[in-house]
Amino acid sequence: MQVLVTGSNGFVGSYVVKHFLEEGYEVTATSAKEDASAFQSNKKYRFVQMDFTDAAQVEIVFEKVKPGVVIHCGAMSKPDDCEQNKQLADLINVDGTAHLMTASAHFQSHFIFLSTDFVFDGEKGMHKEDETANPVNYYGETKLRAEELVKGYKFKWSIVRTVFVYGKPLYGRDSFVSMIAKKLKNNESYKVVNDQFRTPTYAEDLTRGIGLIVQLKRGGVFHLCGKDILTPYEIAIKTASALQINNHQLQPVTCKVFKEIAKRPLNSGLNIDKARTELGYEPLSFDEALMKNLY
């Protein structure tokens, strides 16, 4: 089966490509920029440069690839950037998703959309799939509008909401944990929020979950994330402990210390009971995943 992945140069996209190649699928990786991966030697790997905000370009690529599964990881994902440039956020997160769905429908592809815990307001946390969404920033708004589009797709669709994905970067952009590890090793002073709660997601757990959705041909909304509820500061402290760095300069602060443009939900963790029951999804604990990936 041919799997097409958008945002392949991004952190999550790179792990999705890696997972499906390891599972023996033929993978077409796409990104608006040139290929940054190290997968070129794999005979089942193909890269096509594609800007999914260009509907005509998307149609041309899909005619060549004819994907059985489309995994849409590409996005404008920095909340502050979305708040500052709403028109671009609409184009990438909403219009781009629509272009990909239109092209996918021609081949009745299983369309899998990567979404976010930021579609919720975080008033209570541990949100379930069927809870009413209520984003508090424009990034969340665009992802929610894209979700609504996906729910109208005529063929099989899946929405995967995830949280604060971490792991070793395969290429390109750091995750939060790998960034913190660098600062710890350099003995840098760093302020870390300690009043926002997340369920951080190990990248390999996330991609295994997506793999189960494809394998089992499951449609609908699924929450795929970690099982531990942690603040960013607690994540940073656990990273320091794993690296055996005791004399660090990490400083716990409240979110009010940072003058961020976009509001962040305080308790945006996700409930994974549905994924456990219907997919057999079982993530590693944060400590287990960290020990597998000492930075």
Summary of the structure (lengths in Angstrom):
residues: 295
radius of gyration: 18.5
end to end distance: 34.4
largest distance: 57.7
contacts: 1034
relative contact order: 0.15
helix: 40%
strand: 19%
